[in-house]
């Protein structure tokens, strides 16, 4: 009798995979039912980042997504970028310290025109990419994958900041000689404590910038308010 009750209790308890799937679906439901609250979107992305990989695209979604992405003229952007870089280089070489003669003004105008063309092509490409993302959806595998890439990029930048700051701190602290009443262990612990502070600051900054950067991801997927 007791064994049968234990078996029923075990059957009533969901496994970890089922629980994670329920949490992900619940967060997606709340975020979509309350799109005005941008925080729900951000919370949903964070939970999906930790607990899932996003909704898999259907066949029609994948076909439409790839069709729109393939329509982006990458070669035109590359050509316009080279034209602007060349025009900007000619303008920089022609201008003086505080003056700009007729030749300089000519190359300045050419550089401005090339910049306008490049911005127009990039804007068009961004709009098409945004349309493709809207087909996939904010909580799709595409959106979650982009969120993961953004998270690890900010995380890496935070680590770089901490390492660079720690190198400077160790350099200046190494120039300072230990005091008479300070042991080598105390001196080493002081350096270690400073390194830990730098890494903590770097990771906190990375997390803050990542949370603020989520808003641009939400906008690129055309999440309707």
Secondary structure as UniProt FT lines:
FT   HELIX           2..12
FT   HELIX           16..33
FT   TURN            34..36
FT   HELIX           38..51
FT   HELIX           59..70
FT   HELIX           74..94
FT   HELIX           102..136
FT   TURN            138..139
FT   HELIX           141..175
FT   TURN            180..181
FT   HELIX           184..220
FT   TURN            221..222
//
